[in-house]
Amino acid sequence: MKKRIHLALLSLVLVFAATGCGDKKEEEKTVSVQEDLVEFVNDELPAIETYRSTAVNSYNAYFVSEDVDTAVFLSDLQSTMIPNMETYITELTAVEVATEDVAALKDLYLQAAEKQCEAMRQVATAISEQDPQYLEQADTLIEEAQSLITQYESQLKILAIDNDVQINGSFE
């Protein structure tokens, strides 16, 4: 009789243990594209945006005036802009998303950031080596990055519409 009770209890424990594991896996699968998209765009990206905006805004500031001190520009590229972009890329890579749609969106944005960072490296090399060919490569990378950002924005709009997410504001 005791053996039957022990077997019954053991069976119940195993059933509940298996059910508990199943619930966790099911819970992970139930993250909707809508929830994932909102978390990615509203929480994850803003948390790391300072790195990217600092790098890009600093970079763009050098092209406002025609009088650029290339030594200072090179120093800022190496000490601030490129390291900030590298940190941004590292942080963006570490962002976890739950759905394939948002993963594809993240990948577009990551590729754009990597091209922007590489363009900054090419500009630094052009200044260091005084070789304008690196500037041509940088221009190409910037164009490719802008194309990827445009794709990202288009894909974001489509996902937002398809998943009933309202986008407030505008894209930079």
N, C-alpha and C positions, 0 to 999 in steps of 0.2 A: 504494500500500500504506500509506504514512504517513497519507494522508487517511482511510483506513478505520479505522486505529488511533485517530486523533484523534477521528473521529466516534463510534467505540465508547466511548472514554473520556468524551467530552462527554455522550453519552447516559447513561452510568452515573452521572456527576456529577449530571445533572438528575434522574434517577430517585431517587438518594439524597437529594437536596435536597427533592424533592417528598414523599418518604416521611417525612423528618424533620419537615417542616411538618405533615404529616398526623398524625403521632404526638403532637405538642404539642397540637393541637386535640382529638384523641381523649382525651389525658390530662386536659385541662381538663373535658371532658364527663363523665369517670368519677367525679367527686366525688359520693359518695352523700349522700342526705339525712341519714343517720345521722352521717357524718363532719362534714358542714356544721353540723348541729344541735349536736353535741358541741363543735365549735370555737366556735360562736357563744355558747353558754350557759356553757361552761367557761373559755374563753380571752378572747374579745372583750368580753363584758359585764363580767366581773370586772375587767378592765384599766381600765375607765372608771367603774366603780361609785362610786368615792369622790366624784366630783362630784355625782351624784344623791343619794347618801345624806347627804352633808353638807348639801345644800340642803333636802331633805325633813325630815331630823331636826331641823335648826335651826328650820324653819318650824313643825313640830309641837310643838316645845318651848315655843313661845309660847302654846299652847292648853292647857297642863297646869295653869297657875294662872289665877286670875281677875284677878290684878293685873298688867296688861301696860302697860309704858311704850311708848306708840305711837310716840314719837320714836325710841327705840332700835330698836323693831321695824322701822320704816320704814328706818332706817339699815342694819340688817342685811339687809333685803330687797334694798336697792339695792347694797350693797357685797359681799355674800356669796352670798345665796340665789339671786337671779336670775342673776348672772354664772356661778355654778356650774351652774345648770340650762342656761344657754345653751352653756356649754362641753360639758356632757354631750350635748346635742342635736347639736352640731357633731361631736363624736367618734363618736356613734352613727350619724349620717348617713354618716360616712366608713367605717364598718365594711363590708367587702365580704363578701358571701355568694355561694355558688355555685349554690344551687338556688332554684327558685320557692317551694317550701314554706317554707324558712327566710326568704326575702325577705318573704313575707307576714307571718310571725311578727315579724320585725324591724319591719315597717311598723306593726303594731299597737302595739308597744312605743314606737316613735318618736312616734306620734300621742298616746299617753298622756303621754309626757314633754313634748311641746309644749303640751298642755292644762294640765298642772301648772304649767309655766313661765308661761303666759298668765294662769293664776289668780293666781299670785304678783304679776304685773304689775298685775292688777286690784286686788288688795289694796293694793298700794303707791299706786295712783291714788286709791283710796277714802280712804286715810289723808291723802294730800297735799291732796286736794280736799274732804275731809270730806263725801263723798257716798256714802251707804249703797247706792245702786244698783249701784255697782261691786262691792260685797261680794256682792250677789245674783248678779251675773254670775260672780264668782269661785266661788261655791258651785256654780253650774251647771257650770262648767268642771271643778271637782273631781269632781263626780258623773260627768261624761262620761269623765274620765280613769280613774276607778275602774272604770267599765264596760269601757273598753278594756283595762285591766289584767286584769280577769276574763276577757275574751275571749282575751287573750294566754295566760293560765295554762291555760285550757281547750284552746286550740290546741296549746300546748306539750305538755300531757299526751297529746293524741291523737297528735301526731307522735312522741313518745317511745315510746308503745305500738306504733304502726305500724312503727317503725324499730328496735325492740328496744334502746331506750336507757333505762337506769334513772336515775330522778331521785332523788338523795339530798337529804335536808333538806326544808324547807318553803318556801313562798313568803312574802315579806314583805308 
